[in-house]
Amino acid sequence: MLQQASVTGFVRTILIILLIYYGLKILSRLFAPLLLKYIAKKAEQKFGDQFGQFQQRPQQEQKKKEGEVTIDRMPNAKSSNKDVGEYVDYEEID
């Protein structure tokens, strides 16, 4: 009796695993196109937003009058490195 119970339990477990496997396979075939469409739509929106930000800059520049100067940002100050040492000019001796 104990062997028969373990065999039926084993077969039942195998059938449950197969049912879950094929169920997920079928569901993935149904929902994969929807998921890909959603991802593509989000990527399109993201690229569209970035493109829109890029397009806004020239429009703002077109509003300026000719010859008008504006500074968007301060240039980085070049720092001289005084800790390097003294430069010594040398000549080659033949």
TORFIDREN-441182 format. One record per atom (N, C-alpha, C): residue in one letter; chain; atom name; x, y, z. Coordinates in nm, 2 decimals, decimal comma. Example, Ala and Ser with C-alpha at 12.3 -4.5 7.8 and 13.67 -1.06 7.14 Angstrom:
<nodes>
node resn A	chain A	name N	u 1,32	v -0,57	w 0,78
node resn A	chain A	name CA	u 1,23	v -0,45	w 0,78
node resn A	chain A	name C	u 1,32	v -0,33	w 0,78
node resn S	chain A	name N	u 1,28	v -0,22	w 0,71
node resn S	chain A	name CA	u 1,37	v -0,11	w 0,71
node resn S	chain A	name C	u 1,29	v 0,00	w 0,79
</nodes>
This chain:
<nodes>
node resn M	chain A	name N	u 0,08	v -0,12	w 0,00
node resn M	chain A	name CA	u 0,00	v 0,00	w 0,00
node resn M	chain A	name C	u 0,09	v 0,13	w 0,00
node resn L	chain A	name N	u 0,20	v 0,12	w 0,07
node resn L	chain A	name CA	u 0,28	v 0,24	w 0,08
node resn L	chain A	name C	u 0,35	v 0,27	w -0,05
node resn Q	chain A	name N	u 0,38	v 0,17	w -0,13
node resn Q	chain A	name CA	u 0,44	v 0,19	w -0,26
node resn Q	chain A	name C	u 0,34	v 0,25	w -0,36
node resn Q	chain A	name N	u 0,22	v 0,21	w -0,35
node resn Q	chain A	name CA	u 0,12	v 0,26	w -0,44
node resn Q	chain A	name C	u 0,09	v 0,40	w -0,41
node resn A	chain A	name N	u 0,09	v 0,44	w -0,29
node resn A	chain A	name CA	u 0,06	v 0,58	w -0,25
node resn A	chain A	name C	u 0,18	v 0,67	w -0,30
node resn S	chain A	name N	u 0,30	v 0,62	w -0,29
node resn S	chain A	name CA	u 0,41	v 0,70	w -0,34
node resn S	chain A	name C	u 0,42	v 0,71	w -0,49
node resn V	chain A	name N	u 0,38	v 0,61	w -0,56
node resn V	chain A	name CA	u 0,37	v 0,61	w -0,70
node resn V	chain A	name C	u 0,27	v 0,71	w -0,75
node resn T	chain A	name N	u 0,15	v 0,71	w -0,69
node resn T	chain A	name CA	u 0,05	v 0,80	w -0,73
node resn T	chain A	name C	u 0,08	v 0,94	w -0,70
node resn G	chain A	name N	u 0,15	v 0,96	w -0,58
node resn G	chain A	name CA	u 0,20	v 1,10	w -0,55
node resn G	chain A	name C	u 0,30	v 1,15	w -0,64
node resn F	chain A	name N	u 0,39	v 1,06	w -0,68
node resn F	chain A	name CA	u 0,49	v 1,09	w -0,78
node resn F	chain A	name C	u 0,43	v 1,13	w -0,92
node resn V	chain A	name N	u 0,34	v 1,05	w -0,96
node resn V	chain A	name CA	u 0,27	v 1,08	w -1,09
node resn V	chain A	name C	u 0,19	v 1,21	w -1,08
node resn R	chain A	name N	u 0,13	v 1,23	w -0,97
node resn R	chain A	name CA	u 0,05	v 1,36	w -0,95
node resn R	chain A	name C	u 0,15	v 1,48	w -0,95
node resn T	chain A	name N	u 0,26	v 1,46	w -0,89
node resn T	chain A	name CA	u 0,36	v 1,57	w -0,88
node resn T	chain A	name C	u 0,41	v 1,60	w -1,03
node resn I	chain A	name N	u 0,44	v 1,50	w -1,10
node resn I	chain A	name CA	u 0,49	v 1,52	w -1,24
node resn I	chain A	name C	u 0,38	v 1,58	w -1,32
node resn L	chain A	name N	u 0,25	v 1,54	w -1,31
node resn L	chain A	name CA	u 0,14	v 1,61	w -1,38
node resn L	chain A	name C	u 0,13	v 1,75	w -1,35
node resn I	chain A	name N	u 0,14	v 1,79	w -1,22
node resn I	chain A	name CA	u 0,13	v 1,93	w -1,18
node resn I	chain A	name C	u 0,24	v 2,01	w -1,23
node resn I	chain A	name N	u 0,36	v 1,95	w -1,23
node resn I	chain A	name CA	u 0,48	v 2,03	w -1,29
node resn I	chain A	name C	u 0,46	v 2,05	w -1,44
node resn L	chain A	name N	u 0,41	v 1,95	w -1,51
node resn L	chain A	name CA	u 0,38	v 1,96	w -1,66
node resn L	chain A	name C	u 0,27	v 2,06	w -1,68
node resn L	chain A	name N	u 0,17	v 2,06	w -1,60
node resn L	chain A	name CA	u 0,06	v 2,15	w -1,62
node resn L	chain A	name C	u 0,10	v 2,30	w -1,60
node resn I	chain A	name N	u 0,18	v 2,32	w -1,50
node resn I	chain A	name CA	u 0,24	v 2,45	w -1,47
node resn I	chain A	name C	u 0,33	v 2,49	w -1,59
node resn Y	chain A	name N	u 0,41	v 2,41	w -1,63
node resn Y	chain A	name CA	u 0,51	v 2,44	w -1,74
node resn Y	chain A	name C	u 0,43	v 2,48	w -1,87
node resn Y	chain A	name N	u 0,34	v 2,39	w -1,91
node resn Y	chain A	name CA	u 0,26	v 2,42	w -2,03
node resn Y	chain A	name C	u 0,17	v 2,54	w -2,01
node resn G	chain A	name N	u 0,12	v 2,56	w -1,89
node resn G	chain A	name CA	u 0,03	v 2,68	w -1,87
node resn G	chain A	name C	u 0,11	v 2,81	w -1,88
node resn L	chain A	name N	u 0,23	v 2,81	w -1,82
node resn L	chain A	name CA	u 0,32	v 2,93	w -1,84
node resn L	chain A	name C	u 0,36	v 2,95	w -1,98
node resn K	chain A	name N	u 0,38	v 2,84	w -2,05
node resn K	chain A	name CA	u 0,42	v 2,85	w -2,19
node resn K	chain A	name C	u 0,31	v 2,92	w -2,28
node resn I	chain A	name N	u 0,19	v 2,87	w -2,25
node resn I	chain A	name CA	u 0,07	v 2,92	w -2,33
node resn I	chain A	name C	u 0,05	v 3,07	w -2,29
node resn L	chain A	name N	u 0,05	v 3,10	w -2,16
node resn L	chain A	name CA	u 0,03	v 3,24	w -2,11
node resn L	chain A	name C	u 0,14	v 3,33	w -2,17
node resn S	chain A	name N	u 0,26	v 3,28	w -2,17
node resn S	chain A	name CA	u 0,37	v 3,37	w -2,23
node resn S	chain A	name C	u 0,35	v 3,40	w -2,37
node resn R	chain A	name N	u 0,29	v 3,30	w -2,45
node resn R	chain A	name CA	u 0,26	v 3,33	w -2,59
node resn R	chain A	name C	u 0,15	v 3,43	w -2,60
node resn L	chain A	name N	u 0,06	v 3,43	w -2,51
node resn L	chain A	name CA	u -0,05	v 3,52	w -2,52
node resn L	chain A	name C	u -0,01	v 3,66	w -2,48
node resn F	chain A	name N	u 0,06	v 3,67	w -2,37
node resn F	chain A	name CA	u 0,09	v 3,80	w -2,31
node resn F	chain A	name C	u 0,22	v 3,86	w -2,36
node resn A	chain A	name N	u 0,31	v 3,79	w -2,42
node resn A	chain A	name CA	u 0,44	v 3,84	w -2,47
node resn A	chain A	name C	u 0,42	v 3,96	w -2,57
node resn P	chain A	name N	u 0,33	v 3,94	w -2,67
node resn P	chain A	name CA	u 0,31	v 4,06	w -2,76
node resn P	chain A	name C	u 0,26	v 4,18	w -2,69
node resn L	chain A	name N	u 0,17	v 4,16	w -2,60
node resn L	chain A	name CA	u 0,12	v 4,28	w -2,52
node resn L	chain A	name C	u 0,23	v 4,34	w -2,44
node resn L	chain A	name N	u 0,31	v 4,26	w -2,38
node resn L	chain A	name CA	u 0,42	v 4,32	w -2,30
node resn L	chain A	name C	u 0,52	v 4,39	w -2,39
node resn L	chain A	name N	u 0,55	v 4,33	w -2,50
node resn L	chain A	name CA	u 0,65	v 4,40	w -2,60
node resn L	chain A	name C	u 0,59	v 4,53	w -2,65
node resn K	chain A	name N	u 0,46	v 4,53	w -2,68
node resn K	chain A	name CA	u 0,40	v 4,66	w -2,72
node resn K	chain A	name C	u 0,41	v 4,76	w -2,61
node resn Y	chain A	name N	u 0,39	v 4,72	w -2,49
node resn Y	chain A	name CA	u 0,39	v 4,82	w -2,38
node resn Y	chain A	name C	u 0,53	v 4,87	w -2,36
node resn I	chain A	name N	u 0,63	v 4,78	w -2,37
node resn I	chain A	name CA	u 0,77	v 4,83	w -2,36
node resn I	chain A	name C	u 0,81	v 4,92	w -2,47
node resn A	chain A	name N	u 0,77	v 4,89	w -2,59
node resn A	chain A	name CA	u 0,80	v 4,97	w -2,71
node resn A	chain A	name C	u 0,73	v 5,11	w -2,70
node resn K	chain A	name N	u 0,61	v 5,11	w -2,64
node resn K	chain A	name CA	u 0,54	v 5,24	w -2,63
node resn K	chain A	name C	u 0,61	v 5,33	w -2,53
node resn K	chain A	name N	u 0,65	v 5,27	w -2,41
node resn K	chain A	name CA	u 0,73	v 5,34	w -2,31
node resn K	chain A	name C	u 0,86	v 5,40	w -2,37
node resn A	chain A	name N	u 0,93	v 5,31	w -2,45
node resn A	chain A	name CA	u 1,06	v 5,36	w -2,50
node resn A	chain A	name C	u 1,03	v 5,47	w -2,60
node resn E	chain A	name N	u 0,93	v 5,46	w -2,68
node resn E	chain A	name CA	u 0,89	v 5,57	w -2,78
node resn E	chain A	name C	u 0,86	v 5,70	w -2,70
node resn Q	chain A	name N	u 0,79	v 5,69	w -2,59
node resn Q	chain A	name CA	u 0,76	v 5,81	w -2,52
node resn Q	chain A	name C	u 0,89	v 5,87	w -2,46
node resn K	chain A	name N	u 0,98	v 5,79	w -2,41
node resn K	chain A	name CA	u 1,10	v 5,83	w -2,35
node resn K	chain A	name C	u 1,19	v 5,90	w -2,46
node resn F	chain A	name N	u 1,20	v 5,84	w -2,57
node resn F	chain A	name CA	u 1,28	v 5,90	w -2,68
node resn F	chain A	name C	u 1,21	v 6,03	w -2,73
node resn G	chain A	name N	u 1,08	v 6,03	w -2,74
node resn G	chain A	name CA	u 1,00	v 6,15	w -2,78
node resn G	chain A	name C	u 1,02	v 6,26	w -2,68
node resn D	chain A	name N	u 1,03	v 6,23	w -2,55
node resn D	chain A	name CA	u 1,05	v 6,34	w -2,46
node resn D	chain A	name C	u 1,19	v 6,40	w -2,47
node resn Q	chain A	name N	u 1,29	v 6,31	w -2,49
node resn Q	chain A	name CA	u 1,43	v 6,35	w -2,51
node resn Q	chain A	name C	u 1,44	v 6,44	w -2,64
node resn F	chain A	name N	u 1,37	v 6,39	w -2,74
node resn F	chain A	name CA	u 1,38	v 6,47	w -2,87
node resn F	chain A	name C	u 1,31	v 6,60	w -2,85
node resn G	chain A	name N	u 1,20	v 6,60	w -2,78
node resn G	chain A	name CA	u 1,13	v 6,73	w -2,75
node resn G	chain A	name C	u 1,21	v 6,83	w -2,68
node resn Q	chain A	name N	u 1,29	v 6,78	w -2,58
node resn Q	chain A	name CA	u 1,38	v 6,87	w -2,50
node resn Q	chain A	name C	u 1,49	v 6,92	w -2,60
node resn F	chain A	name N	u 1,53	v 6,84	w -2,69
node resn F	chain A	name CA	u 1,64	v 6,88	w -2,78
node resn F	chain A	name C	u 1,58	v 6,98	w -2,88
node resn Q	chain A	name N	u 1,46	v 6,97	w -2,92
node resn Q	chain A	name CA	u 1,40	v 7,06	w -3,01
node resn Q	chain A	name C	u 1,36	v 7,20	w -2,95
node resn Q	chain A	name N	u 1,34	v 7,20	w -2,82
node resn Q	chain A	name CA	u 1,31	v 7,32	w -2,75
node resn Q	chain A	name C	u 1,43	v 7,42	w -2,75
node resn R	chain A	name N	u 1,55	v 7,37	w -2,74
node resn R	chain A	name CA	u 1,66	v 7,46	w -2,74
node resn R	chain A	name C	u 1,67	v 7,55	w -2,86
node resn P	chain A	name N	u 1,67	v 7,50	w -2,98
node resn P	chain A	name CA	u 1,68	v 7,59	w -3,10
node resn P	chain A	name C	u 1,56	v 7,69	w -3,10
node resn Q	chain A	name N	u 1,45	v 7,65	w -3,06
node resn Q	chain A	name CA	u 1,33	v 7,74	w -3,06
node resn Q	chain A	name C	u 1,36	v 7,86	w -2,96
node resn Q	chain A	name N	u 1,42	v 7,83	w -2,85
node resn Q	chain A	name CA	u 1,46	v 7,94	w -2,76
node resn Q	chain A	name C	u 1,57	v 8,03	w -2,82
node resn E	chain A	name N	u 1,66	v 7,97	w -2,89
node resn E	chain A	name CA	u 1,77	v 8,04	w -2,95
node resn E	chain A	name C	u 1,71	v 8,13	w -3,07
node resn Q	chain A	name N	u 1,61	v 8,09	w -3,13
node resn Q	chain A	name CA	u 1,55	v 8,16	w -3,24
node resn Q	chain A	name C	u 1,48	v 8,29	w -3,19
node resn K	chain A	name N	u 1,44	v 8,29	w -3,07
node resn K	chain A	name CA	u 1,37	v 8,41	w -3,01
node resn K	chain A	name C	u 1,46	v 8,52	w -2,98
node resn K	chain A	name N	u 1,59	v 8,49	w -2,98
node resn K	chain A	name CA	u 1,69	v 8,60	w -2,95
node resn K	chain A	name C	u 1,71	v 8,69	w -3,07
node resn K	chain A	name N	u 1,74	v 8,81	w -3,05
node resn K	chain A	name CA	u 1,76	v 8,90	w -3,16
node resn K	chain A	name C	u 1,90	v 8,88	w -3,21
node resn E	chain A	name N	u 1,92	v 8,92	w -3,33
node resn E	chain A	name CA	u 2,05	v 8,90	w -3,39
node resn E	chain A	name C	u 2,16	v 8,99	w -3,33
node resn G	chain A	name N	u 2,27	v 8,93	w -3,29
node resn G	chain A	name CA	u 2,37	v 9,01	w -3,22
node resn G	chain A	name C	u 2,36	v 9,00	w -3,07
node resn E	chain A	name N	u 2,25	v 8,95	w -3,02
node resn E	chain A	name CA	u 2,24	v 8,94	w -2,87
node resn E	chain A	name C	u 2,32	v 8,83	w -2,82
node resn V	chain A	name N	u 2,39	v 8,85	w -2,71
node resn V	chain A	name CA	u 2,48	v 8,76	w -2,65
node resn V	chain A	name C	u 2,42	v 8,71	w -2,51
node resn T	chain A	name N	u 2,42	v 8,58	w -2,49
node resn T	chain A	name CA	u 2,37	v 8,53	w -2,37
node resn T	chain A	name C	u 2,47	v 8,42	w -2,33
node resn I	chain A	name N	u 2,49	v 8,40	w -2,20
node resn I	chain A	name CA	u 2,58	v 8,30	w -2,14
node resn I	chain A	name C	u 2,50	v 8,20	w -2,07
node resn D	chain A	name N	u 2,50	v 8,08	w -2,12
node resn D	chain A	name CA	u 2,42	v 7,97	w -2,06
node resn D	chain A	name C	u 2,49	v 7,92	w -1,93
node resn R	chain A	name N	u 2,62	v 7,91	w -1,93
node resn R	chain A	name CA	u 2,69	v 7,86	w -1,81
node resn R	chain A	name C	u 2,83	v 7,92	w -1,81
node resn M	chain A	name N	u 2,88	v 7,92	w -1,69
node resn M	chain A	name CA	u 3,02	v 7,98	w -1,67
node resn M	chain A	name C	u 3,12	v 7,87	w -1,72
node resn P	chain A	name N	u 3,22	v 7,91	w -1,79
node resn P	chain A	name CA	u 3,33	v 7,81	w -1,83
node resn P	chain A	name C	u 3,41	v 7,77	w -1,70
node resn N	chain A	name N	u 3,46	v 7,65	w -1,71
node resn N	chain A	name CA	u 3,54	v 7,60	w -1,60
node resn N	chain A	name C	u 3,67	v 7,67	w -1,59
node resn A	chain A	name N	u 3,70	v 7,72	w -1,47
node resn A	chain A	name CA	u 3,83	v 7,79	w -1,45
node resn A	chain A	name C	u 3,94	v 7,69	w -1,46
node resn K	chain A	name N	u 4,04	v 7,73	w -1,54
node resn K	chain A	name CA	u 4,16	v 7,64	w -1,55
node resn K	chain A	name C	u 4,25	v 7,67	w -1,43
node resn S	chain A	name N	u 4,28	v 7,56	w -1,36
node resn S	chain A	name CA	u 4,36	v 7,58	w -1,24
node resn S	chain A	name C	u 4,50	v 7,53	w -1,28
node resn S	chain A	name N	u 4,60	v 7,61	w -1,25
node resn S	chain A	name CA	u 4,74	v 7,57	w -1,28
node resn S	chain A	name C	u 4,79	v 7,49	w -1,16
node resn N	chain A	name N	u 4,86	v 7,38	w -1,19
node resn N	chain A	name CA	u 4,91	v 7,29	w -1,09
node resn N	chain A	name C	u 5,05	v 7,34	w -1,05
node resn K	chain A	name N	u 5,06	v 7,41	w -0,95
node resn K	chain A	name CA	u 5,19	v 7,47	w -0,90
node resn K	chain A	name C	u 5,28	v 7,36	w -0,83
node resn D	chain A	name N	u 5,22	v 7,25	w -0,79
node resn D	chain A	name CA	u 5,29	v 7,15	w -0,71
node resn D	chain A	name C	u 5,37	v 7,06	w -0,80
node resn V	chain A	name N	u 5,37	v 7,07	w -0,93
node resn V	chain A	name CA	u 5,44	v 6,98	w -1,01
node resn V	chain A	name C	u 5,59	v 7,00	w -1,00
node resn G	chain A	name N	u 5,63	v 7,11	w -1,00
node resn G	chain A	name CA	u 5,78	v 7,14	w -0,98
node resn G	chain A	name C	u 5,82	v 7,24	w -1,09
node resn E	chain A	name N	u 5,95	v 7,26	w -1,09
node resn E	chain A	name CA	u 6,01	v 7,36	w -1,18
node resn E	chain A	name C	u 6,05	v 7,29	w -1,31
node resn Y	chain A	name N	u 6,02	v 7,36	w -1,42
node resn Y	chain A	name CA	u 6,05	v 7,31	w -1,55
node resn Y	chain A	name C	u 6,20	v 7,35	w -1,58
node resn V	chain A	name N	u 6,27	v 7,25	w -1,62
node resn V	chain A	name CA	u 6,41	v 7,27	w -1,66
node resn V	chain A	name C	u 6,44	v 7,24	w -1,80
node resn D	chain A	name N	u 6,48	v 7,34	w -1,88
node resn D	chain A	name CA	u 6,51	v 7,32	w -2,02
node resn D	chain A	name C	u 6,65	v 7,25	w -2,03
node resn Y	chain A	name N	u 6,66	v 7,16	w -2,12
node resn Y	chain A	name CA	u 6,79	v 7,09	w -2,13
node resn Y	chain A	name C	u 6,83	v 7,08	w -2,28
node resn E	chain A	name N	u 6,95	v 7,05	w -2,30
node resn E	chain A	name CA	u 7,01	v 7,03	w -2,43
node resn E	chain A	name C	u 7,07	v 6,90	w -2,44
node resn E	chain A	name N	u 7,06	v 6,84	w -2,55
node resn E	chain A	name CA	u 7,13	v 6,71	w -2,57
node resn E	chain A	name C	u 7,28	v 6,73	w -2,60
node resn I	chain A	name N	u 7,36	v 6,65	w -2,54
node resn I	chain A	name CA	u 7,50	v 6,65	w -2,57
node resn I	chain A	name C	u 7,54	v 6,53	w -2,65
node resn D	chain A	name N	u 7,61	v 6,56	w -2,77
node resn D	chain A	name CA	u 7,65	v 6,44	w -2,85
node resn D	chain A	name C	u 7,78	v 6,39	w -2,81
</nodes>
